[in-house]
């Protein structure tokens, strides 16, 4: 049981890092800026 929770936590942290990398990518930042400018 403890090992399962550890694996789940490790998987969650890996997924969060992937999402953070996507958010930090320049394409998403520039698209967000363009959306703000168009308003």
N, C-alpha and C positions, 0 to 999 in steps of 0.2 A: 504493500500500500504506500509506504513512504517512497519507495523507488518510483512508483507511478506518478505521484505528485511531483517528484523532482523532474521526471521526464516532461511532464506537462509544463512545468515552469520554464524549463530550458527551451521547449518549443515555442512558448509564448514570447519569451525574450527574443528569440530569433525572428519571429514574425514581426514583432514590434520594431526591431532594427531594420528589417526590410521596408516596413512602412515609413519609418523615419528617413531612410535613404531615398525613397520615392518622393517624400515631401521636400527633402533638401535638394532634390535635383533641380538644375536651373530651368528646365522646361516648365515645370509646374510653377515655379516662382514667377517666371515671366508671364505665364498665362494668367496667374492670379493678378499680377499687376495690370495686365491688359483689361481684365474684367473690371477692376476698380476704376481704371481710367475711362472706360466706356460709360460708366454710370453718371 
